[in-house]
Amino acid sequence: MIQPQVPASVDRSVAVAALGRGDPEHPEGGLTLPLTDDPGSRRALSVAQATVAGLRERLAQKEETVARYEQLLRRAREEHEDELRRRQRDLAALQITVRNQTQAFNELKSASNAANLVTPASAAPASSVIAQQSERINILEEEVQELQASLAELSNQLAAARFVHTYMHTYISSS
């Protein structure tokens, strides 16, 4: 690595500080201190200026990359929020369906029990109605079980979406 040579008459800390600040006369960050006309000093100055320009370019690229990542994180957070809202709507709809199915099941079961109490067990038409209602009850019980399983799955997905949303929000806030 080539190290810039600054004349002994120039304080090194002053020279480094001059390299770092942006002077209106030297926007590329050059030295404003008088240097000797010696070719080594000029070469050292040009190497230092090129290094500073390269570092500024790398910094600009890194800032651009960070901005792209922040945009991607914002977009991902919005997508997760949309997915979370959709899952909450699905969950609410399933809860309503389960409630309605359970209510219908209970009504049918109580009607079946009432029919058993009112009609004698030996009556043929009543037994046919009871068989139909029992079959309907079994079908409704299966539907309720399926809906409860679906509800449990959506609850798990909602919990996972909330976790991801919280993680993304925490990650973006800490960046």
N, C-alpha and C positions, 0 to 999 in steps of 0.2 A: 504494500500500500504506500502510495506517495503522500508524504506529509508536507503540507504547505510550509514554506520557509518564510518567516516574517523577519525583516531586518531587526537587528538587536536594538535599534533606537526606538522601536515601537513596542509598547507593552503588549504581551500576548493576550491578556484578558480583554484589553480594549479592542484588539483586532478581532477576537472571536465574537465579542458583543456587536461589533460593527458588521460582521458577516451575517449575524442573525436578524438584525432589524432591517426593515424595508425602508430604504431611503428613496425619496421621490426622484432623486437624480440617478439612482442605481436601483431600479425596480427588481433586478435579479438578485439583490442582496450582496452587492460587492463592497469591498473596503472603501471607505472614504478617506482613509489615512494616506498620507503621501508615502509612496514606496520608491525605492531606488529604481533606476532604469535597468537594473541588472536583469538578465533574461531569466534567471532562477526565480526571482520574485514575481515576475510576470507569469511565469508558468504556474507557480504555486497559487497565484491569485486566480488564474483561469481554472485550475483544478478545483479550487475551493468554490468558485462560482458554479461550476458544473455540478459539483456534489450537492450544493444547496438547491439548485434547480431540480436535480433528480429526486432529492428528498421531498421537495414540495410537490412534485408530480406524483410520487408514491402516496403521499398524504392525501392528495385530492382523490386518487383512485380508491383509497381505503374509505374515505368519507362517502364516496359514491356507492361503494359496496355496502356499507352500513345502512345507507338510506334505502337501498334496494331490499335489504333484509328486513328493515323496519316496515316497509310497505308490504312485504310478504307476510309478516307477522300480523299486521293489521287486517289483511285480507283473510288470513286463516282464522283470526278471532271472529270476524264478521260471519264467516261460514259456519263456525262452531255455534255462534249465537243463533243463527237461523236454524240450524239443525236442532238445537236445544228447544227453540220455540215450537218447531214442528213436532218433535217428540212429546212435548208437553201437551200439545193439542191432541195428538194420537192417544196419549195416556188418559186424558180427560174423556175422550170419546169412548174409549174402552171401559172406563169406570162407569160411565152412564149405561153402556150396553150391559155390563155385568149386573148393575143394579136392577135394570129393567128385566133381565132374564131371571134373576133371583126372585124378584117380585112375582113374575109370571109363574115361576115354578112353585112358589109358596101358595099362590092363589089356586093353582091347579091341584096341588097336593091337598089343600084344605077342602076344595070342592070334591075331590076323590074321597076324602075321609067322611065328608058330609053325606055323599051318595052311599057309602058303605053303611052308615048308621041308619039312613032312611029306608033303604030297600032291603028286603030279606036276602040272605046269601043264596037261597035256592032259586031266585028269579034268573032266568036265562038272559033276558035283555040287559039286565043290570050288570051281569058278569061280563058281557061283551063290552059295555061302556067302560067298566072298570079296567078291562084288559087294554082297551084303547088309551085310556088315561094313564095307565101304568107305563105303557110304551112311550107315550108322549112325555111323561115325567123322566123316564130314562134318557130320552133324546135331549131333553132340556138339561139334565144333570151333566151329560157329556159336553154340551155346548158351554155350560158354566165352567166346567173344568178346563176346556180349551181356552176360553176367554181369560180365566185366571192365569193359566200358563203364559198366554200372550201378554197379559198385564205384567206379570213378573219379569218377563223378558224385556219389555219396554221400560220397566222401572230400572232394571240393570243398565240398559243402554243410556237412560237419562242420567243415572248416577255417573256413568263413564263420561258422558258428554260434559256434565258439570265439572268433573275432575279436570278434564282437558281444558275447559274454559277457564277454570280457576288457575291452572298451571300457566296457561298462555298469558293471562292477565297479569299474574305475578311476574312472569319472565319479562314481559314488555315493560312493566312498571320499574323493574330493577335495572333495565338497560339504560 
